[in-house]
Amino acid sequence: MAWLAADDRPGLPVEARERVSDRFYRGVQGRGQAGSGLGLAIVQRAVARVGGGWCLPTGLEGASCCGALDMPAAR
């Protein structure tokens, strides 16, 4: 099963992609905004626990951010 999610917030700079799932990481654009920097770290660990994967497609700098989840089917 796969999901694709997008938001209408500022795009994700290329240099932030490597750290975006680090706990408490807040990119320059995220500073001053509400949030703790835990959201994608939680997603990454939860998806990995069930054998799934996730990615942030490239080429979206300056556009809204987009993420994809791939989850295994229930057994």
N, CA, C and O of each residue as an XYZ file, in Angstrom:
300
protein
N       0.856     -1.154      0.000
C       0.000      0.000      0.000
C       0.906      1.222      0.000
O       1.911      1.255      0.710
N       0.560      2.205     -0.779
C       1.386      3.409     -0.874
C       0.529      4.648     -0.647
O      -0.643      4.685     -1.022
N       1.125      5.652     -0.033
C       0.478      6.936      0.197
C       1.410      8.039     -0.277
O       2.632      7.912     -0.209
N       0.826      9.098     -0.748
C       1.564     10.287     -1.111
C       0.919     11.457     -0.383
O      -0.298     11.630     -0.435
N       1.725     12.251      0.287
C       1.203     13.401      1.035
C       1.971     14.643      0.630
O       3.174     14.591      0.373
N       1.272     15.746      0.577
C       1.912     17.021      0.245
C       1.338     18.097      1.158
O       0.234     17.957      1.684
N       2.090     19.155      1.335
C       1.577     20.273      2.119
C       1.741     21.565      1.339
O       2.335     21.588      0.261
N       1.211     22.628      1.895
C       1.277     23.914      1.215
C       2.260     24.865      1.895
O       2.178     26.083      1.738
N       3.176     24.293      2.642
C       4.190     25.094      3.320
C       5.341     25.338      2.356
O       5.342     24.810      1.244
N       6.330     26.140      2.775
C       7.475     26.381      1.893
C       8.168     25.072      1.518
O       8.154     24.111      2.288
N       8.758     25.043      0.363
C       9.472     23.850     -0.098
C      10.657     23.507      0.792
O      11.080     24.319      1.615
N      11.181     22.321      0.626
C      12.299     21.834      1.429
C      13.595     22.043      0.658
O      13.771     21.463     -0.414
N      14.508     22.862      1.183
C      15.782     23.064      0.489
C      16.556     21.750      0.363
O      16.477     20.893      1.243
N      17.294     21.597     -0.717
C      18.037     20.366     -0.973
C      18.975     20.037      0.175
O      19.093     18.873      0.556
N      19.648     21.041      0.736
C      20.615     20.779      1.812
C      19.962     20.273      3.096
O      20.665     19.731      3.949
N      18.664     20.424      3.270
C      17.971     19.947      4.473
C      17.500     18.503      4.331
O      17.143     17.888      5.336
N      17.486     17.940      3.129
C      16.943     16.598      2.902
C      17.653     15.512      3.703
O      17.013     14.563      4.155
N      18.972     15.639      3.887
C      19.723     14.621      4.615
C      19.390     14.600      6.095
O      19.537     13.563      6.741
N      18.947     15.711      6.643
C      18.712     15.803      8.084
C      17.247     15.859      8.460
O      16.925     15.899      9.648
N      16.353     15.863      7.494
C      14.946     16.134      7.759
C      14.303     15.120      8.715
O      13.321     15.449      9.380
N      14.836     13.901      8.793
C      14.264     12.912      9.707
C      15.045     12.806     11.022
O      14.770     11.922     11.834
N      16.017     13.701     11.237
C      16.718     13.736     12.526
C      15.777     14.298     13.587
O      15.044     15.255     13.341
N      15.810     13.685     14.771
C      14.970     14.192     15.855
C      15.338     15.632     16.184
O      16.513     15.978     16.299
N      14.324     16.453     16.332
C      14.416     17.862     16.708
C      15.058     18.754     15.644
O      15.336     19.923     15.912
N      15.297     18.224     14.447
C      15.860     19.066     13.393
C      14.802     20.044     12.887
O      13.681     19.654     12.561
N      15.169     21.282     12.831
C      14.290     22.320     12.290
C      15.107     23.105     11.286
O      16.055     23.795     11.663
N      14.765     23.014     10.043
C      15.469     23.761      9.016
C      15.302     25.255      9.219
O      14.496     25.696     10.039
N      16.052     26.010      8.484
C      16.007     27.468      8.587
C      14.588     27.977      8.360
O      14.130     28.872      9.070
N      13.889     27.414      7.376
C      12.533     27.870      7.086
C      11.552     27.496      8.191
O      10.517     28.148      8.333
N      11.846     26.468      8.975
C      10.943     26.028     10.025
C      11.078     26.792     11.324
O      10.200     26.727     12.185
N      12.162     27.507     11.466
C      12.357     28.279     12.695
C      11.343     29.399     12.748
O      11.086     30.065     11.745
N      10.778     29.603     13.895
C       9.750     30.617     14.051
C       8.358     30.088     13.746
O       7.373     30.805     13.925
N       8.262     28.844     13.288
C       6.984     28.194     13.015
C       6.673     27.241     14.172
O       7.580     26.830     14.895
N       5.425     26.896     14.346
C       5.037     25.926     15.380
C       5.587     24.551     15.016
O       5.722     24.220     13.838
N       5.898     23.768     16.015
C       6.368     22.401     15.793
C       7.584     22.094     16.633
O       8.255     22.995     17.137
N       7.864     20.802     16.780
C       8.975     20.369     17.625
C      10.132     19.774     16.839
O      11.204     19.553     17.401
N       9.939     19.512     15.561
C      10.987     18.863     14.782
C      10.993     17.358     14.958
O      11.995     16.709     14.656
N       9.905     16.790     15.439
C       9.832     15.342     15.652
C       8.990     14.605     14.615
O       9.097     13.383     14.514
N       8.173     15.288     13.855
C       7.201     14.635     12.979
C       7.784     13.599     12.031
O       7.349     12.448     12.045
N       8.756     13.977     11.207
C       9.298     13.029     10.236
C      10.190     11.975     10.884
O      10.336     10.879     10.344
N      10.788     12.290     12.031
C      11.560     11.282     12.758
C      10.630     10.164     13.237
O      10.979      8.985     13.167
N       9.463     10.537     13.718
C       8.474      9.547     14.165
C       7.975      8.733     12.983
O       7.860      7.511     13.074
N       7.678      9.401     11.874
C       7.230      8.684     10.668
C       8.271      7.674     10.221
O       7.934      6.518      9.968
N       9.519      8.081     10.119
C      10.582      7.189      9.659
C      10.687      5.940     10.534
O      10.788      4.829     10.013
N      10.665      6.105     11.824
C      10.814      4.959     12.726
C       9.583      4.064     12.720
O       9.710      2.840     12.757
N       8.392      4.658     12.674
C       7.165      3.857     12.654
C       7.064      3.028     11.371
O       6.706      1.851     11.414
N       7.376      3.637     10.251
C       7.305      2.935      8.967
C       8.352      1.829      8.912
O       8.069      0.735      8.423
N       9.556      2.099      9.406
C      10.615      1.083      9.406
C      10.243     -0.113     10.275
O      10.590     -1.245      9.940
N       9.540      0.117     11.388
C       9.154     -0.977     12.291
C       8.250     -1.994     11.629
O       8.270     -3.169     11.994
N       7.460     -1.564     10.666
C       6.544     -2.499     10.005
C       7.072     -2.940      8.643
O       6.351     -3.567      7.867
N       8.327     -2.613      8.356
C       8.940     -3.081      7.119
C       8.645     -2.230      5.902
O       8.813     -2.684      4.770
N       8.212     -1.013      6.119
C       7.912     -0.125      5.000
C       9.062      0.817      4.713
O      10.139      0.696      5.297
N       8.834      1.740      3.826
C       9.842      2.726      3.477
C       9.186      4.066      3.229
O       7.968      4.150      3.078
N       9.980      5.102      3.188
C       9.456      6.424      2.902
C      10.520      7.237      2.175
O      11.713      6.951      2.278
N      10.085      8.229      1.454
C      11.028      9.085      0.745
C      10.424     10.465      0.557
O       9.212     10.658      0.650
N      11.299     11.408      0.292
C      10.902     12.752     -0.087
C      11.385     12.937     -1.525
O      12.587     13.072     -1.754
N      10.482     12.944     -2.484
C      10.905     13.083     -3.879
C      11.749     14.334     -4.096
O      11.500     15.370     -3.481
N      12.739     14.235     -4.964
C      13.609     15.372     -5.252
C      12.992     16.267     -6.314
O      11.994     15.916     -6.944
N      13.595     17.409     -6.495
C      13.150     18.325     -7.527
C      11.984     19.199     -7.118
O      11.320     19.786     -7.972
N      11.723     19.295     -5.814
C      10.586     20.085     -5.360
C      10.995     21.369     -4.657
O      10.151     22.028     -4.049
N      12.262     21.737     -4.724
C      12.715     22.937     -4.019
C      11.910     24.142     -4.476
O      11.720     24.359     -5.673
N      11.442     24.917     -3.518
C      10.653     26.087     -3.814
C       9.177     25.794     -4.001
O       8.374     26.721     -4.106
N       8.806     24.534     -4.044
C       7.399     24.146     -4.177
C       6.951     23.560     -2.853
O       7.732     23.501     -1.903
N       5.708     23.129     -2.781
C       5.259     22.495     -1.546
C       6.004     21.181     -1.362
O       6.435     20.563     -2.335
N       6.153     20.762     -0.125
C       6.873     19.531      0.182
C       5.965     18.334     -0.052
O       4.751     18.410      0.140
N       6.563     17.239     -0.465
C       5.815     16.036     -0.795
C       6.564     14.842     -0.215
O       7.793     14.803     -0.277
N       5.853     13.873      0.347
C       6.473     12.669      0.881
C       5.696     11.440      0.469
O       4.483     11.505      0.270
N       6.381     10.324      0.341
C       5.746      9.080     -0.078
C       6.029      7.982      0.937
O       7.166      7.824      1.383
N       4.997      7.219      1.305
C       5.119      6.070      2.206
C       4.770      4.808      1.434
O       3.836      4.792      0.633
N       5.522      3.766      1.683
C       5.230      2.459      1.085
C       5.146      1.462      2.232
O       6.143      1.214      2.909
N       3.974      0.892      2.455
C       3.750     -0.012      3.573
C       3.446     -1.407      3.053
O       2.754     -1.553      2.046
N       3.957     -2.443      3.729
C       3.630     -3.805      3.306
C       2.162     -4.114      3.577
O       1.551     -3.548      4.483
N       1.612     -5.018      2.780
C       0.211     -5.447      2.986
C       0.112     -6.237      4.283
O       1.077     -6.881      4.697
N      -1.042     -6.190      4.920
C      -1.280     -6.960      6.154
C      -1.167     -8.443      5.855
O      -1.556     -8.902      4.782
N      -0.640     -9.175      6.795
C      -0.489    -10.635      6.606
C      -1.574    -11.387      7.287
O      -1.602    -12.616      7.232
